[in-house]
């Protein structure tokens, strides 16, 4: 697994945005049901997370693992940003 310092800022930003879109659209679909807009946001999120993995991957298994690594990395970036914002308020 690559370290955070090895990934460019653009890729980390893309992972964070893609993960937020993916989580948001899944939650929206769970509560309101699927429609064209939620499906489009879900597809954009999946393509945004899969694109760096497909570009960097050599084989199909590496592409799949890179996709899940980007999802987890994006969620970690979101949680880190939230905790840093809360800690900066109280310090």
PDB file of N, CA, C and O in Angstrom:
ATOM      1  N   UNK A   1       0.836  -1.172   0.000  1.00  0.00           N
ATOM      2  CA  UNK A   1       0.000   0.000   0.000  1.00  0.00           C
ATOM      3  C   UNK A   1       0.884   1.240   0.000  1.00  0.00           C
ATOM      4  O   UNK A   1       1.858   1.311   0.749  1.00  0.00           O
ATOM      5  N   UNK A   2       0.556   2.187  -0.815  1.00  0.00           N
ATOM      6  CA  UNK A   2       1.365   3.387  -0.933  1.00  0.00           C
ATOM      7  C   UNK A   2       1.126   4.328   0.236  1.00  0.00           C
ATOM      8  O   UNK A   2       0.018   4.413   0.765  1.00  0.00           O
ATOM      9  N   UNK A   3       2.158   5.020   0.624  1.00  0.00           N
ATOM     10  CA  UNK A   3       2.019   5.999   1.695  1.00  0.00           C
ATOM     11  C   UNK A   3       1.323   7.245   1.180  1.00  0.00           C
ATOM     12  O   UNK A   3       1.225   7.476  -0.025  1.00  0.00           O
ATOM     13  N   UNK A   4       0.844   8.038   2.122  1.00  0.00           N
ATOM     14  CA  UNK A   4       0.149   9.266   1.770  1.00  0.00           C
ATOM     15  C   UNK A   4       1.077  10.253   1.066  1.00  0.00           C
ATOM     16  O   UNK A   4       0.638  11.014   0.203  1.00  0.00           O
ATOM     17  N   UNK A   5       2.362  10.241   1.433  1.00  0.00           N
ATOM     18  CA  UNK A   5       3.310  11.172   0.825  1.00  0.00           C
ATOM     19  C   UNK A   5       3.625  10.798  -0.617  1.00  0.00           C
ATOM     20  O   UNK A   5       4.032  11.657  -1.400  1.00  0.00           O
ATOM     21  N   UNK A   6       3.445   9.527  -0.984  1.00  0.00           N
ATOM     22  CA  UNK A   6       3.752   9.100  -2.340  1.00  0.00           C
ATOM     23  C   UNK A   6       2.664   9.473  -3.337  1.00  0.00           C
ATOM     24  O   UNK A   6       2.917   9.528  -4.540  1.00  0.00           O
ATOM     25  N   UNK A   7       1.474   9.724  -2.852  1.00  0.00           N
ATOM     26  CA  UNK A   7       0.379  10.088  -3.757  1.00  0.00           C
ATOM     27  C   UNK A   7       0.371  11.589  -3.985  1.00  0.00           C
ATOM     28  O   UNK A   7       0.552  12.365  -3.047  1.00  0.00           O
ATOM     29  N   UNK A   8       0.162  11.999  -5.225  1.00  0.00           N
ATOM     30  CA  UNK A   8       0.046  13.446  -5.479  1.00  0.00           C
ATOM     31  C   UNK A   8      -1.221  14.020  -4.842  1.00  0.00           C
ATOM     32  O   UNK A   8      -2.173  13.296  -4.550  1.00  0.00           O
ATOM     33  N   UNK A   9      -1.207  15.314  -4.640  1.00  0.00           N
ATOM     34  CA  UNK A   9      -2.343  15.984  -4.007  1.00  0.00           C
ATOM     35  C   UNK A   9      -3.604  15.839  -4.842  1.00  0.00           C
ATOM     36  O   UNK A   9      -4.695  15.701  -4.288  1.00  0.00           O
ATOM     37  N   UNK A  10      -3.476  15.867  -6.157  1.00  0.00           N
ATOM     38  CA  UNK A  10      -4.648  15.732  -7.032  1.00  0.00           C
ATOM     39  C   UNK A  10      -5.330  14.382  -6.845  1.00  0.00           C
ATOM     40  O   UNK A  10      -6.558  14.298  -6.823  1.00  0.00           O
ATOM     41  N   UNK A  11      -4.529  13.325  -6.711  1.00  0.00           N
ATOM     42  CA  UNK A  11      -5.098  11.987  -6.541  1.00  0.00           C
ATOM     43  C   UNK A  11      -5.773  11.869  -5.176  1.00  0.00           C
ATOM     44  O   UNK A  11      -6.850  11.281  -5.073  1.00  0.00           O
ATOM     45  N   UNK A  12      -5.163  12.414  -4.134  1.00  0.00           N
ATOM     46  CA  UNK A  12      -5.787  12.392  -2.808  1.00  0.00           C
ATOM     47  C   UNK A  12      -7.081  13.189  -2.804  1.00  0.00           C
ATOM     48  O   UNK A  12      -8.060  12.763  -2.192  1.00  0.00           O
ATOM     49  N   UNK A  13      -7.107  14.337  -3.473  1.00  0.00           N
ATOM     50  CA  UNK A  13      -8.314  15.157  -3.570  1.00  0.00           C
ATOM     51  C   UNK A  13      -9.405  14.409  -4.334  1.00  0.00           C
ATOM     52  O   UNK A  13     -10.570  14.427  -3.934  1.00  0.00           O
ATOM     53  N   UNK A  14      -9.030  13.754  -5.429  1.00  0.00           N
ATOM     54  CA  UNK A  14      -9.988  12.980  -6.215  1.00  0.00           C
ATOM     55  C   UNK A  14     -10.557  11.833  -5.393  1.00  0.00           C
ATOM     56  O   UNK A  14     -11.748  11.536  -5.491  1.00  0.00           O
ATOM     57  N   UNK A  15      -9.727  11.185  -4.589  1.00  0.00           N
ATOM     58  CA  UNK A  15     -10.207  10.095  -3.736  1.00  0.00           C
ATOM     59  C   UNK A  15     -11.178  10.605  -2.685  1.00  0.00           C
ATOM     60  O   UNK A  15     -12.191   9.960  -2.413  1.00  0.00           O
ATOM     61  N   UNK A  16     -10.881  11.753  -2.093  1.00  0.00           N
ATOM     62  CA  UNK A  16     -11.769  12.305  -1.067  1.00  0.00           C
ATOM     63  C   UNK A  16     -13.118  12.714  -1.665  1.00  0.00           C
ATOM     64  O   UNK A  16     -14.169  12.398  -1.108  1.00  0.00           O
ATOM     65  N   UNK A  17     -13.084  13.408  -2.784  1.00  0.00           N
ATOM     66  CA  UNK A  17     -14.336  13.832  -3.432  1.00  0.00           C
ATOM     67  C   UNK A  17     -15.132  12.625  -3.910  1.00  0.00           C
ATOM     68  O   UNK A  17     -16.347  12.570  -3.722  1.00  0.00           O
ATOM     69  N   UNK A  18     -14.460  11.661  -4.524  1.00  0.00           N
ATOM     70  CA  UNK A  18     -15.151  10.463  -5.004  1.00  0.00           C
ATOM     71  C   UNK A  18     -15.778   9.673  -3.867  1.00  0.00           C
ATOM     72  O   UNK A  18     -16.892   9.164  -4.001  1.00  0.00           O
ATOM     73  N   UNK A  19     -15.071   9.568  -2.752  1.00  0.00           N
ATOM     74  CA  UNK A  19     -15.629   8.844  -1.600  1.00  0.00           C
ATOM     75  C   UNK A  19     -16.826   9.578  -1.006  1.00  0.00           C
ATOM     76  O   UNK A  19     -17.810   8.952  -0.613  1.00  0.00           O
ATOM     77  N   UNK A  20     -16.740  10.916  -0.941  1.00  0.00           N
ATOM     78  CA  UNK A  20     -17.894  11.678  -0.444  1.00  0.00           C
ATOM     79  C   UNK A  20     -19.095  11.510  -1.358  1.00  0.00           C
ATOM     80  O   UNK A  20     -20.214  11.325  -0.881  1.00  0.00           O
ATOM     81  N   UNK A  21     -18.877  11.572  -2.660  1.00  0.00           N
ATOM     82  CA  UNK A  21     -19.984  11.367  -3.596  1.00  0.00           C
ATOM     83  C   UNK A  21     -20.558   9.964  -3.484  1.00  0.00           C
ATOM     84  O   UNK A  21     -21.774   9.778  -3.524  1.00  0.00           O
ATOM     85  N   UNK A  22     -19.686   8.986  -3.344  1.00  0.00           N
ATOM     86  CA  UNK A  22     -20.148   7.606  -3.239  1.00  0.00           C
ATOM     87  C   UNK A  22     -20.967   7.390  -1.975  1.00  0.00           C
ATOM     88  O   UNK A  22     -22.047   6.801  -2.032  1.00  0.00           O
ATOM     89  N   UNK A  23     -20.468   7.857  -0.840  1.00  0.00           N
ATOM     90  CA  UNK A  23     -21.213   7.707   0.411  1.00  0.00           C
ATOM     91  C   UNK A  23     -22.518   8.499   0.390  1.00  0.00           C
ATOM     92  O   UNK A  23     -23.555   8.011   0.840  1.00  0.00           O
ATOM     93  N   UNK A  24     -22.460   9.715  -0.132  1.00  0.00           N
ATOM     94  CA  UNK A  24     -23.662  10.547  -0.196  1.00  0.00           C
ATOM     95  C   UNK A  24     -24.737   9.952  -1.085  1.00  0.00           C
ATOM     96  O   UNK A  24     -25.915   9.950  -0.728  1.00  0.00           O
ATOM     97  N   UNK A  25     -24.334   9.449  -2.238  1.00  0.00           N
ATOM     98  CA  UNK A  25     -25.333   8.886  -3.149  1.00  0.00           C
ATOM     99  C   UNK A  25     -25.897   7.570  -2.623  1.00  0.00           C
ATOM    100  O   UNK A  25     -27.077   7.280  -2.821  1.00  0.00           O
ATOM    101  N   UNK A  26     -25.067   6.772  -1.956  1.00  0.00           N
ATOM    102  CA  UNK A  26     -25.580   5.532  -1.372  1.00  0.00           C
ATOM    103  C   UNK A  26     -26.571   5.834  -0.250  1.00  0.00           C
ATOM    104  O   UNK A  26     -27.611   5.183  -0.153  1.00  0.00           O
ATOM    105  N   UNK A  27     -26.260   6.808   0.590  1.00  0.00           N
ATOM    106  CA  UNK A  27     -27.200   7.190   1.645  1.00  0.00           C
ATOM    107  C   UNK A  27     -28.498   7.759   1.059  1.00  0.00           C
ATOM    108  O   UNK A  27     -29.588   7.463   1.549  1.00  0.00           O
ATOM    109  N   UNK A  28     -28.375   8.569   0.017  1.00  0.00           N
ATOM    110  CA  UNK A  28     -29.570   9.129  -0.622  1.00  0.00           C
ATOM    111  C   UNK A  28     -30.426   8.017  -1.223  1.00  0.00           C
ATOM    112  O   UNK A  28     -31.650   8.033  -1.098  1.00  0.00           O
ATOM    113  N   UNK A  29     -29.782   7.063  -1.869  1.00  0.00           N
ATOM    114  CA  UNK A  29     -30.521   5.954  -2.469  1.00  0.00           C
ATOM    115  C   UNK A  29     -31.186   5.112  -1.381  1.00  0.00           C
ATOM    116  O   UNK A  29     -32.302   4.626  -1.568  1.00  0.00           O
ATOM    117  N   UNK A  30     -30.506   4.936  -0.248  1.00  0.00           N
ATOM    118  CA  UNK A  30     -31.080   4.127   0.842  1.00  0.00           C
ATOM    119  C   UNK A  30     -32.330   4.774   1.413  1.00  0.00           C
ATOM    120  O   UNK A  30     -33.270   4.067   1.775  1.00  0.00           O
ATOM    121  N   UNK A  31     -32.368   6.098   1.505  1.00  0.00           N
ATOM    122  CA  UNK A  31     -33.515   6.768   2.116  1.00  0.00           C
ATOM    123  C   UNK A  31     -34.581   7.191   1.104  1.00  0.00           C
ATOM    124  O   UNK A  31     -35.773   7.066   1.381  1.00  0.00           O
ATOM    125  N   UNK A  32     -34.169   7.687  -0.058  1.00  0.00           N
ATOM    126  CA  UNK A  32     -35.148   8.236  -0.992  1.00  0.00           C
ATOM    127  C   UNK A  32     -35.413   7.338  -2.195  1.00  0.00           C
ATOM    128  O   UNK A  32     -36.359   7.582  -2.944  1.00  0.00           O
ATOM    129  N   UNK A  33     -34.617   6.328  -2.390  1.00  0.00           N
ATOM    130  CA  UNK A  33     -34.792   5.469  -3.555  1.00  0.00           C
ATOM    131  C   UNK A  33     -33.946   5.958  -4.714  1.00  0.00           C
ATOM    132  O   UNK A  33     -33.469   7.093  -4.726  1.00  0.00           O
ATOM    133  N   UNK A  34     -33.772   5.090  -5.676  1.00  0.00           N
ATOM    134  CA  UNK A  34     -32.902   5.436  -6.804  1.00  0.00           C
ATOM    135  C   UNK A  34     -33.683   6.219  -7.854  1.00  0.00           C
ATOM    136  O   UNK A  34     -34.853   5.944  -8.123  1.00  0.00           O
ATOM    137  N   UNK A  35     -33.019   7.177  -8.422  1.00  0.00           N
ATOM    138  CA  UNK A  35     -33.558   7.909  -9.562  1.00  0.00           C
ATOM    139  C   UNK A  35     -32.392   8.230 -10.485  1.00  0.00           C
ATOM    140  O   UNK A  35     -31.267   7.805 -10.225  1.00  0.00           O
ATOM    141  N   UNK A  36     -32.640   8.967 -11.552  1.00  0.00           N
ATOM    142  CA  UNK A  36     -31.589   9.233 -12.542  1.00  0.00           C
ATOM    143  C   UNK A  36     -30.456  10.061 -11.961  1.00  0.00           C
ATOM    144  O   UNK A  36     -29.292   9.807 -12.272  1.00  0.00           O
ATOM    145  N   UNK A  37     -30.763  11.038 -11.134  1.00  0.00           N
ATOM    146  CA  UNK A  37     -29.720  11.908 -10.582  1.00  0.00           C
ATOM    147  C   UNK A  37     -28.825  11.157  -9.604  1.00  0.00           C
ATOM    148  O   UNK A  37     -27.603  11.296  -9.646  1.00  0.00           O
ATOM    149  N   UNK A  38     -29.422  10.372  -8.734  1.00  0.00           N
ATOM    150  CA  UNK A  38     -28.622   9.597  -7.780  1.00  0.00           C
ATOM    151  C   UNK A  38     -27.778   8.554  -8.500  1.00  0.00           C
ATOM    152  O   UNK A  38     -26.633   8.306  -8.124  1.00  0.00           O
ATOM    153  N   UNK A  39     -28.339   7.953  -9.522  1.00  0.00           N
ATOM    154  CA  UNK A  39     -27.578   6.983 -10.316  1.00  0.00           C
ATOM    155  C   UNK A  39     -26.418   7.629 -11.052  1.00  0.00           C
ATOM    156  O   UNK A  39     -25.341   7.043 -11.164  1.00  0.00           O
ATOM    157  N   UNK A  40     -26.639   8.844 -11.557  1.00  0.00           N
ATOM    158  CA  UNK A  40     -25.561   9.548 -12.253  1.00  0.00           C
ATOM    159  C   UNK A  40     -24.444   9.948 -11.304  1.00  0.00           C
ATOM    160  O   UNK A  40     -23.268   9.824 -11.643  1.00  0.00           O
ATOM    161  N   UNK A  41     -24.804  10.430 -10.111  1.00  0.00           N
ATOM    162  CA  UNK A  41     -23.786  10.789  -9.118  1.00  0.00           C
ATOM    163  C   UNK A  41     -23.028   9.547  -8.669  1.00  0.00           C
ATOM    164  O   UNK A  41     -21.813   9.600  -8.478  1.00  0.00           O
ATOM    165  N   UNK A  42     -23.729   8.431  -8.500  1.00  0.00           N
ATOM    166  CA  UNK A  42     -23.085   7.183  -8.124  1.00  0.00           C
ATOM    167  C   UNK A  42     -22.106   6.718  -9.200  1.00  0.00           C
ATOM    168  O   UNK A  42     -20.999   6.281  -8.886  1.00  0.00           O
ATOM    169  N   UNK A  43     -22.509   6.812 -10.462  1.00  0.00           N
ATOM    170  CA  UNK A  43     -21.622   6.414 -11.563  1.00  0.00           C
ATOM    171  C   UNK A  43     -20.401   7.325 -11.656  1.00  0.00           C
ATOM    172  O   UNK A  43     -19.291   6.846 -11.887  1.00  0.00           O
ATOM    173  N   UNK A  44     -20.594   8.626 -11.479  1.00  0.00           N
ATOM    174  CA  UNK A  44     -19.464   9.561 -11.515  1.00  0.00           C
ATOM    175  C   UNK A  44     -18.497   9.274 -10.380  1.00  0.00           C
ATOM    176  O   UNK A  44     -17.282   9.335 -10.571  1.00  0.00           O
ATOM    177  N   UNK A  45     -19.019   8.963  -9.203  1.00  0.00           N
ATOM    178  CA  UNK A  45     -18.155   8.656  -8.055  1.00  0.00           C
ATOM    179  C   UNK A  45     -17.345   7.388  -8.307  1.00  0.00           C
ATOM    180  O   UNK A  45     -16.151   7.343  -8.009  1.00  0.00           O
ATOM    181  N   UNK A  46     -17.979   6.377  -8.846  1.00  0.00           N
ATOM    182  CA  UNK A  46     -17.266   5.122  -9.117  1.00  0.00           C
ATOM    183  C   UNK A  46     -16.214   5.328 -10.195  1.00  0.00           C
ATOM    184  O   UNK A  46     -15.096   4.828 -10.069  1.00  0.00           O
ATOM    185  N   UNK A  47     -16.553   6.056 -11.251  1.00  0.00           N
ATOM    186  CA  UNK A  47     -15.566   6.316 -12.308  1.00  0.00           C
ATOM    187  C   UNK A  47     -14.422   7.183 -11.801  1.00  0.00           C
ATOM    188  O   UNK A  47     -13.270   6.981 -12.187  1.00  0.00           O
ATOM    189  N   UNK A  48     -14.730   8.141 -10.943  1.00  0.00           N
ATOM    190  CA  UNK A  48     -13.683   8.998 -10.389  1.00  0.00           C
ATOM    191  C   UNK A  48     -12.727   8.245  -9.493  1.00  0.00           C
ATOM    192  O   UNK A  48     -11.538   8.560  -9.448  1.00  0.00           O
ATOM    193  N   UNK A  49     -13.232   7.251  -8.776  1.00  0.00           N
ATOM    194  CA  UNK A  49     -12.358   6.435  -7.935  1.00  0.00           C
ATOM    195  C   UNK A  49     -11.627   5.367  -8.731  1.00  0.00           C
ATOM    196  O   UNK A  49     -10.515   4.982  -8.369  1.00  0.00           O
ATOM    197  N   UNK A  50     -12.226   4.888  -9.797  1.00  0.00           N
ATOM    198  CA  UNK A  50     -11.607   3.818 -10.571  1.00  0.00           C
ATOM    199  C   UNK A  50     -10.567   4.317 -11.564  1.00  0.00           C
ATOM    200  O   UNK A  50      -9.664   3.563 -11.926  1.00  0.00           O
ATOM    201  N   UNK A  51     -10.664   5.553 -12.011  1.00  0.00           N
ATOM    202  CA  UNK A  51      -9.759   6.055 -13.054  1.00  0.00           C
ATOM    203  C   UNK A  51      -8.283   5.989 -12.663  1.00  0.00           C
ATOM    204  O   UNK A  51      -7.491   5.485 -13.459  1.00  0.00           O
ATOM    205  N   UNK A  52      -7.860   6.466 -11.483  1.00  0.00           N
ATOM    206  CA  UNK A  52      -6.436   6.348 -11.143  1.00  0.00           C
ATOM    207  C   UNK A  52      -5.962   4.905 -11.018  1.00  0.00           C
ATOM    208  O   UNK A  52      -4.815   4.602 -11.346  1.00  0.00           O
ATOM    209  N   UNK A  53      -6.820   4.025 -10.553  1.00  0.00           N
ATOM    210  CA  UNK A  53      -6.452   2.615 -10.452  1.00  0.00           C
ATOM    211  C   UNK A  53      -6.276   1.959 -11.800  1.00  0.00           C
ATOM    212  O   UNK A  53      -5.389   1.124 -11.974  1.00  0.00           O
ATOM    213  N   UNK A  54      -7.103   2.323 -12.750  1.00  0.00           N
ATOM    214  CA  UNK A  54      -6.995   1.762 -14.091  1.00  0.00           C
ATOM    215  C   UNK A  54      -5.745   2.292 -14.791  1.00  0.00           C
ATOM    216  O   UNK A  54      -5.066   1.551 -15.501  1.00  0.00           O
ATOM    217  N   UNK A  55      -5.449   3.556 -14.592  1.00  0.00           N
ATOM    218  CA  UNK A  55      -4.273   4.147 -15.219  1.00  0.00           C
ATOM    219  C   UNK A  55      -2.991   3.556 -14.643  1.00  0.00           C
ATOM    220  O   UNK A  55      -2.047   3.281 -15.383  1.00  0.00           O
ATOM    221  N   UNK A  56      -2.953   3.358 -13.308  1.00  0.00           N
ATOM    222  CA  UNK A  56      -1.733   2.890 -12.649  1.00  0.00           C
ATOM    223  C   UNK A  56      -1.632   1.368 -12.606  1.00  0.00           C
ATOM    224  O   UNK A  56      -0.546   0.839 -12.368  1.00  0.00           O
ATOM    225  N   UNK A  57      -2.718   0.662 -12.828  1.00  0.00           N
ATOM    226  CA  UNK A  57      -2.726  -0.790 -12.661  1.00  0.00           C
ATOM    227  C   UNK A  57      -2.134  -1.532 -13.842  1.00  0.00           C
ATOM    228  O   UNK A  57      -2.252  -1.109 -14.992  1.00  0.00           O
ATOM    229  N   UNK A  58      -1.488  -2.658 -13.529  1.00  0.00           N
ATOM    230  CA  UNK A  58      -0.927  -3.509 -14.577  1.00  0.00           C
ATOM    231  C   UNK A  58      -1.873  -4.644 -14.938  1.00  0.00           C
ATOM    232  O   UNK A  58      -1.986  -5.010 -16.108  1.00  0.00           O
ATOM    233  N   UNK A  59      -2.541  -5.193 -13.958  1.00  0.00           N
ATOM    234  CA  UNK A  59      -3.467  -6.294 -14.198  1.00  0.00           C
ATOM    235  C   UNK A  59      -4.815  -5.988 -13.588  1.00  0.00           C
ATOM    236  O   UNK A  59      -4.995  -4.969 -12.921  1.00  0.00           O
ATOM    237  N   UNK A  60      -5.759  -6.881 -13.823  1.00  0.00           N
ATOM    238  CA  UNK A  60      -7.128  -6.660 -13.359  1.00  0.00           C
ATOM    239  C   UNK A  60      -7.201  -6.685 -11.826  1.00  0.00           C
ATOM    240  O   UNK A  60      -7.947  -5.909 -11.229  1.00  0.00           O
ATOM    241  N   UNK A  61      -6.426  -7.577 -11.190  1.00  0.00           N
ATOM    242  CA  UNK A  61      -6.465  -7.634  -9.724  1.00  0.00           C
ATOM    243  C   UNK A  61      -5.857  -6.379  -9.112  1.00  0.00           C
ATOM    244  O   UNK A  61      -6.341  -5.890  -8.091  1.00  0.00           O
ATOM    245  N   UNK A  62      -4.813  -5.861  -9.721  1.00  0.00           N
ATOM    246  CA  UNK A  62      -4.213  -4.631  -9.209  1.00  0.00           C
ATOM    247  C   UNK A  62      -5.159  -3.448  -9.384  1.00  0.00           C
ATOM    248  O   UNK A  62      -5.192  -2.551  -8.541  1.00  0.00           O
ATOM    249  N   UNK A  63      -5.924  -3.440 -10.464  1.00  0.00           N
ATOM    250  CA  UNK A  63      -6.898  -2.373 -10.670  1.00  0.00           C
ATOM    251  C   UNK A  63      -8.006  -2.430  -9.614  1.00  0.00           C
ATOM    252  O   UNK A  63      -8.442  -1.398  -9.104  1.00  0.00           O
ATOM    253  N   UNK A  64      -8.451  -3.639  -9.294  1.00  0.00           N
ATOM    254  CA  UNK A  64      -9.513  -3.788  -8.298  1.00  0.00           C
ATOM    255  C   UNK A  64      -9.009  -3.380  -6.921  1.00  0.00           C
ATOM    256  O   UNK A  64      -9.699  -2.663  -6.195  1.00  0.00           O
ATOM    257  N   UNK A  65      -7.815  -3.829  -6.559  1.00  0.00           N
ATOM    258  CA  UNK A  65      -7.282  -3.454  -5.252  1.00  0.00           C
ATOM    259  C   UNK A  65      -6.999  -1.963  -5.170  1.00  0.00           C
ATOM    260  O   UNK A  65      -7.177  -1.359  -4.113  1.00  0.00           O
ATOM    261  N   UNK A  66      -6.563  -1.361  -6.269  1.00  0.00           N
ATOM    262  CA  UNK A  66      -6.326   0.090  -6.282  1.00  0.00           C
ATOM    263  C   UNK A  66      -7.634   0.847  -6.105  1.00  0.00           C
ATOM    264  O   UNK A  66      -7.649   1.893  -5.456  1.00  0.00           O
ATOM    265  N   UNK A  67      -8.739   0.346  -6.668  1.00  0.00           N
ATOM    266  CA  UNK A  67     -10.044   0.981  -6.493  1.00  0.00           C
ATOM    267  C   UNK A  67     -10.438   0.992  -5.017  1.00  0.00           C
ATOM    268  O   UNK A  67     -10.828   2.030  -4.482  1.00  0.00           O
ATOM    269  N   UNK A  68     -10.334  -0.174  -4.358  1.00  0.00           N
ATOM    270  CA  UNK A  68     -10.711  -0.230  -2.947  1.00  0.00           C
ATOM    271  C   UNK A  68      -9.746   0.569  -2.082  1.00  0.00           C
ATOM    272  O   UNK A  68     -10.143   1.141  -1.067  1.00  0.00           O
ATOM    273  N   UNK A  69      -8.487   0.609  -2.481  1.00  0.00           N
ATOM    274  CA  UNK A  69      -7.523   1.430  -1.756  1.00  0.00           C
ATOM    275  C   UNK A  69      -7.877   2.912  -1.876  1.00  0.00           C
ATOM    276  O   UNK A  69      -7.726   3.662  -0.912  1.00  0.00           O
ATOM    277  N   UNK A  70      -8.341   3.335  -3.036  1.00  0.00           N
ATOM    278  CA  UNK A  70      -8.751   4.731  -3.220  1.00  0.00           C
ATOM    279  C   UNK A  70      -9.996   5.045  -2.393  1.00  0.00           C
ATOM    280  O   UNK A  70     -10.103   6.141  -1.841  1.00  0.00           O
ATOM    281  N   UNK A  71     -10.928   4.115  -2.297  1.00  0.00           N
ATOM    282  CA  UNK A  71     -12.124   4.339  -1.480  1.00  0.00           C
ATOM    283  C   UNK A  71     -11.741   4.513  -0.016  1.00  0.00           C
ATOM    284  O   UNK A  71     -12.186   5.454   0.643  1.00  0.00           O
ATOM    285  N   UNK A  72     -10.918   3.606   0.486  1.00  0.00           N
ATOM    286  CA  UNK A  72     -10.501   3.688   1.889  1.00  0.00           C
ATOM    287  C   UNK A  72      -9.660   4.932   2.127  1.00  0.00           C
ATOM    288  O   UNK A  72      -9.805   5.596   3.154  1.00  0.00           O
ATOM    289  N   UNK A  73      -8.783   5.251   1.184  1.00  0.00           N
ATOM    290  CA  UNK A  73      -7.952   6.450   1.314  1.00  0.00           C
ATOM    291  C   UNK A  73      -8.810   7.715   1.334  1.00  0.00           C
ATOM    292  O   UNK A  73      -8.555   8.628   2.120  1.00  0.00           O
ATOM    293  N   UNK A  74      -9.808   7.769   0.488  1.00  0.00           N
ATOM    294  CA  UNK A  74     -10.697   8.931   0.462  1.00  0.00           C
ATOM    295  C   UNK A  74     -11.482   9.095   1.745  1.00  0.00           C
ATOM    296  O   UNK A  74     -11.650  10.211   2.238  1.00  0.00           O
ATOM    297  N   UNK A  75     -11.967   7.984   2.292  1.00  0.00           N
ATOM    298  CA  UNK A  75     -12.697   8.052   3.561  1.00  0.00           C
ATOM    299  C   UNK A  75     -11.768   8.504   4.684  1.00  0.00           C
ATOM    300  O   UNK A  75     -12.167   9.289   5.545  1.00  0.00           O
ATOM    301  N   UNK A  76     -10.538   8.012   4.677  1.00  0.00           N
ATOM    302  CA  UNK A  76      -9.569   8.438   5.696  1.00  0.00           C
ATOM    303  C   UNK A  76      -9.249   9.920   5.569  1.00  0.00           C
ATOM    304  O   UNK A  76      -9.086  10.600   6.582  1.00  0.00           O
ATOM    305  N   UNK A  77      -9.155  10.439   4.341  1.00  0.00           N
ATOM    306  CA  UNK A  77      -8.893  11.865   4.142  1.00  0.00           C
ATOM    307  C   UNK A  77     -10.043  12.713   4.676  1.00  0.00           C
ATOM    308  O   UNK A  77      -9.816  13.763   5.278  1.00  0.00           O
ATOM    309  N   UNK A  78     -11.273  12.261   4.458  1.00  0.00           N
ATOM    310  CA  UNK A  78     -12.447  12.995   4.943  1.00  0.00           C
ATOM    311  C   UNK A  78     -12.458  13.018   6.468  1.00  0.00           C
ATOM    312  O   UNK A  78     -12.671  14.069   7.073  1.00  0.00           O
ATOM    313  N   UNK A  79     -12.228  11.860   7.093  1.00  0.00           N
ATOM    314  CA  UNK A  79     -12.226  11.788   8.561  1.00  0.00           C
ATOM    315  C   UNK A  79     -11.098  12.633   9.134  1.00  0.00           C
ATOM    316  O   UNK A  79     -11.286  13.319  10.138  1.00  0.00           O
ATOM    317  N   UNK A  80      -9.926  12.589   8.503  1.00  0.00           N
ATOM    318  CA  UNK A  80      -8.796  13.401   8.970  1.00  0.00           C
ATOM    319  C   UNK A  80      -9.120  14.882   8.894  1.00  0.00           C
ATOM    320  O   UNK A  80      -8.801  15.633   9.815  1.00  0.00           O
ATOM    321  N   UNK A  81      -9.747  15.310   7.810  1.00  0.00           N
ATOM    322  CA  UNK A  81     -10.104  16.726   7.662  1.00  0.00           C
ATOM    323  C   UNK A  81     -11.117  17.154   8.715  1.00  0.00           C
ATOM    324  O   UNK A  81     -11.023  18.256   9.255  1.00  0.00           O
ATOM    325  N   UNK A  82     -12.081  16.293   9.010  1.00  0.00           N
ATOM    326  CA  UNK A  82     -13.085  16.624  10.030  1.00  0.00           C
ATOM    327  C   UNK A  82     -12.432  16.765  11.403  1.00  0.00           C
ATOM    328  O   UNK A  82     -12.700  17.726  12.123  1.00  0.00           O
ATOM    329  N   UNK A  83     -11.574  15.807  11.767  1.00  0.00           N
ATOM    330  CA  UNK A  83     -10.918  15.870  13.063  1.00  0.00           C
ATOM    331  C   UNK A  83      -9.956  17.051  13.171  1.00  0.00           C
ATOM    332  O   UNK A  83      -9.835  17.654  14.237  1.00  0.00           O
ATOM    333  N   UNK A  84      -9.270  17.384  12.075  1.00  0.00           N
ATOM    334  CA  UNK A  84      -8.379  18.548  12.097  1.00  0.00           C
ATOM    335  C   UNK A  84      -9.176  19.846  12.257  1.00  0.00           C
ATOM    336  O   UNK A  84      -8.727  20.768  12.938  1.00  0.00           O
ATOM    337  N   UNK A  85     -10.353  19.920  11.634  1.00  0.00           N
ATOM    338  CA  UNK A  85     -11.185  21.118  11.784  1.00  0.00           C
ATOM    339  C   UNK A  85     -11.701  21.244  13.215  1.00  0.00           C
ATOM    340  O   UNK A  85     -11.713  22.337  13.780  1.00  0.00           O
ATOM    341  N   UNK A  86     -12.129  20.123  13.800  1.00  0.00           N
ATOM    342  CA  UNK A  86     -12.609  20.168  15.181  1.00  0.00           C
ATOM    343  C   UNK A  86     -11.484  20.514  16.140  1.00  0.00           C
ATOM    344  O   UNK A  86     -11.679  21.301  17.067  1.00  0.00           O
ATOM    345  N   UNK A  87     -10.310  19.935  15.927  1.00  0.00           N
ATOM    346  CA  UNK A  87      -9.191  20.234  16.837  1.00  0.00           C
ATOM    347  C   UNK A  87      -8.696  21.653  16.681  1.00  0.00           C
ATOM    348  O   UNK A  87      -8.216  22.233  17.655  1.00  0.00           O
ATOM    349  N   UNK A  88      -8.789  22.240  15.498  1.00  0.00           N
ATOM    350  CA  UNK A  88      -8.372  23.621  15.334  1.00  0.00           C
ATOM    351  C   UNK A  88      -9.363  24.593  15.989  1.00  0.00           C
ATOM    352  O   UNK A  88      -8.983  25.698  16.374  1.00  0.00           O
ATOM    353  N   UNK A  89     -10.614  24.188  16.113  1.00  0.00           N
ATOM    354  CA  UNK A  89     -11.604  25.031  16.791  1.00  0.00           C
ATOM    355  C   UNK A  89     -11.299  25.102  18.286  1.00  0.00           C
ATOM    356  O   UNK A  89     -11.395  26.167  18.896  1.00  0.00           O
ATOM    357  N   UNK A  90     -10.930  23.963  18.870  1.00  0.00           N
ATOM    358  CA  UNK A  90     -10.731  23.906  20.320  1.00  0.00           C
ATOM    359  C   UNK A  90      -9.299  24.171  20.769  1.00  0.00           C
ATOM    360  O   UNK A  90      -9.016  24.116  21.966  1.00  0.00           O
ATOM    361  N   UNK A  91      -8.393  24.457  19.845  1.00  0.00           N
ATOM    362  CA  UNK A  91      -7.023  24.739  20.282  1.00  0.00           C
ATOM    363  C   UNK A  91      -6.615  26.161  20.019  1.00  0.00           C
ATOM    364  O   UNK A  91      -5.489  26.548  20.333  1.00  0.00           O
TER     365      UNK A  91
END
